Amino acid sequence: FDDLSDQDRTALTNIHARVLAFATMQRSSVVDKEMDIPGGKAGQTVRPCGAAGCYAPGGRYPLPSSVIMTAVTARAAGCETVVLASPKPAPITLAAAYLSGADHFLCVGGAQAIASMAYGIVDSDVPRCDVMCGPGNKWVTAAKSIVNGHCGIDML
């Protein structure tokens, strides 16, 4: 983070603050509810997941925005652990992960990253993620479709 230009550091900090403010407001709108119905009660209980996996593509251009939009939102939702994965991360991608408070950063991409987050990494402190999010290519999408059901996914 400290090695970035002043302009990049300021931009990341501003983006982080905006996403955090919105995600915090959004989280406060989702609350526990309960109502009486004939024969009992109906309702919803809202609880954060334990671990969220966030994927940021690492193609030709770095996407620190994907890091911030997924990891900051997971933190605002109350996830205890945030795991980020991105192949060949650029310094600005690593800085975005730092600002977002990621607990783990995996320098791997594609289906391997999705599998690592879905199942965890044996003999390490990288946990199995309850849910994962973030954009990706056809291989990331295919991997998400395979692990769907073992963990939650954002979309295909």
Phi, psi and omega in degrees: 000314182295337181277353179287160175293158178303320181297314180293319179298316179295316179299312179298317180297318179294316179298315178303313181298318180293314180295318179298316180299315180292315182297323178293317176297316181297317180298323181291345179274349180255105187232163174296141179222149176210143177216154176280138174227161178305121179090004179163217182226155174228150180180187178222145174241128183255121179223140178287155175282164181286316183221135178244135175258129183239128182250134175234118180302154181231041181289220183297326185237135179292149180236070178298336178298323178296323177297309184294315183293333179267311185289318180294320178295320178298317178297315180296330178286345178101012178298134181289322185230136176239122178250126178249144175226136177199130178283146178044058185294133175283159178307324181289330176292317178295323178295320177296321177295319178299310180299324183282350178077033178296141178275328182221144175231119179258122179272068181211153182227185176062209182300328180296321179294316181297316178296319180299320180282325181291322185251352183079174179242118182299144179061033175215177178261015175276113185278168168291131181271140179284331182211151175221153184211166177121154182282166177185175181279191183296332180286322175295316180297317178297318179295319177299321180294329179286319183273351178302126185109321173283324174215163178282149176233159180282313184190167174247000000 
